[in-house]
Amino acid sequence: MGDEVSAHGLGASSRRAYREKLQVCLDVLARMLAEHPGAPAGSPSRFDDAEPVAGLEVELDLVDAALGPLMANGQILDRLDDPDFQTEIGRWTIELNVPPTSLAGDGLPALEARLRASLDRAHARARQVGAAGGEPPGSAEPGSGAGLAMVGVLPTLMPEQVRGEWRTESVRYRHLDEAILAARGEDAEVLVHGVESLSTTASSIAFEAACTSTQLHRKVSPEQFAATWNAAQLLAAPQVALGANAPFFAGRRLWDETRIALFAQSVDTRPVELRRQGVRERAYFGDGWAGSVHDLFAENVAYFPALLPELSGEDPVAELEAGRVPHLQELRLHSGTVWRWNRPVYDVAPTAGGVPAAHLRVENRVLPAGPSVVDTLANAAVFYGALRVLVDDGPDPRGTGGAGGGSGGVEVEAVRSGFLDCARAGLAGRATWPGRGAVGVRRLLVEHLLPLAAEGLAREGVPGAVVDRYLGIAQDRASTGVTGAVWQTRAVAALEERGADRAG
């Protein structure tokens, strides 16, 4: 959900003060990084230097008995009474936050078991709410069909269903919706040209709410952040190709991962004129490689006006000089409204000893939800395993080489183009890789990245049988070319051959 905001303090008068506070936060972050052990200052660190851990968030669609959107997230969350579940902006969506864990030993199977148990509980509550809302004639049983759907874009969601009371009641969501529309000054123009084409407009960010993702988190030290983020950028195209699970929206067959285009256009704050000038979009891939985490936060502040300019009462300089860990709330809130596909995260949480400490995470936002629990873990295994070797051994995409394959650098724009091509065409797309250039993504996965992931998971302490289970699922997808998107497309084609139509 992100941090809530108050109903006041978001007016134009606070923008100058907020901009100045953002710069103060950036300066404090720079001091904290300079004081980290290993840096020239050599002062005591305020960062948690524990071993890297993995975290997981999954956004989920709620569906009624007819598999259309069930606008009842508040009722379902009330019945769940589980702090791991939160609202999302659309009333038919919820989010599950799985606590971070080590991957070593039974980390991945334990993560799967926890995710499965949590989703089973939520599914049961959704069925109860669906039954309470009434069922269409001929339903096999109360609540049949109602429940959760794990998909990048709910294919039964139609634009007319999100033109009424579609938004979850929240001050943050209301202000965010209004701020994006005000910044753009006009309705969003949504144009997606794929197998079929979609051309429509939206007077809200409801289409953003139609996009449900899996977000993978990797907590890392300040020293490893740049290498981790750069590696995640390289992996974005193969990830989206292997995990594609959103081929339909508004009754049309579009991209294999339509969510990428739909989300970017829904949160776009640029009118046509600024797009023509090449002003950056807020669903931002990035223009270059990172040298440090500070680079990325500084870009966010320099390039993107604040959407939620709410000032906190914290004085970050005073906190730092008093020996405490500043929360940098303005920087965190602002960066939460820049939707990088790999987002830098600064946060404060207790260490194992209960002492508050800052930490840094890469939040990987490339993957859709689903199509199943075990598929979600297979996608995570590929990411975390390949990431480990790329960080340890390279290649450095800036061109310094390494054991991970090739020594040449690569332009970010080429990597971004591959990301969009793989979102469009899935496993039929092409990705750019250092030392290899543009290559078919299936070949890249089978010959290079899946073996890389197996090596990385072994380094993480994951047993061989666990590696084989999850990477075997990914291997089957890459080898056969059948992703969630391909399965959905084939299923719809088979139904249409029997006389069904998409509206039904």
Salt bridges, closest charged atoms under 4 A:
ASP3 OD2 - ARG332 NH2 3.70
GLU35 OE1 - ARG46 NH1 2.95
ASP48 OD2 - LYS219 NZ 3.49
ASP49 OD1 - HIS36 NE2 3.39
GLU57 OE2 - HIS217 NE2 2.57
ASP82 OD2 - ARG121 NH2 2.71
ASP84 OD2 - ARG114 NH2 2.88
GLU112 OE2 - ARG116 NH2 2.71
GLU112 OE1 - ARG469 NH1 2.49
GLU141 OE1 - ARG127 NH2 3.44
ASP177 OD2 - ARG167 NH1 2.84
GLU178 OE2 - ARG174 NH1 3.92
GLU189 OE1 - ARG275 NH2 3.37
GLU196 OE1 - ARG502 NH1 2.89
GLU223 OE2 - HIS36 NE2 3.10
ASP256 OD1 - ARG253 NH2 2.91
GLU257 OE2 - ARG259 NE 2.71
ASP268 OD1 - ARG270 NE 2.85
GLU281 OE1 - ARG270 NH2 3.85
GLU281 OE2 - ARG416 NH2 3.74
ASP287 OD2 - ARG280 NE 2.51
GLU299 OE1 - ARG340 NH2 2.75
GLU314 OE2 - HIS327 ND1 3.61
GLU319 OE1 - ARG324 NE 3.06
GLU321 OE2 - ARG31 NH1 3.62
GLU330 OE2 - LYS21 NZ 2.97
ASP347 OD1 - ARG332 NH2 3.43
ASP347 OD2 - ARG361 NH1 3.38
GLU363 OE2 - HIS217 NE2 3.56
GLU363 OE1 - ARG343 NH1 3.23
GLU363 OE2 - ARG365 NH1 3.58
ASP375 OD1 - ARG477 NH2 3.19
ASP392 OD2 - ARG388 NE 2.74
ASP392 OD2 - ARG459 NH1 3.08
ASP393 OD2 - ARG459 NH2 2.65
ASP396 OD2 - ARG398 NH2 2.90
GLU413 OE2 - ARG416 NH1 3.42
ASP421 OD1 - ARG424 NH1 3.66
GLU447 OE1 - ARG443 NE 3.20
GLU455 OE2 - ARG459 NE 2.87
GLU460 OE2 - ARG218 NH2 2.35
GLU460 OE2 - ARG388 NH1 3.38
GLU496 OE2 - ARG502 NE 2.80
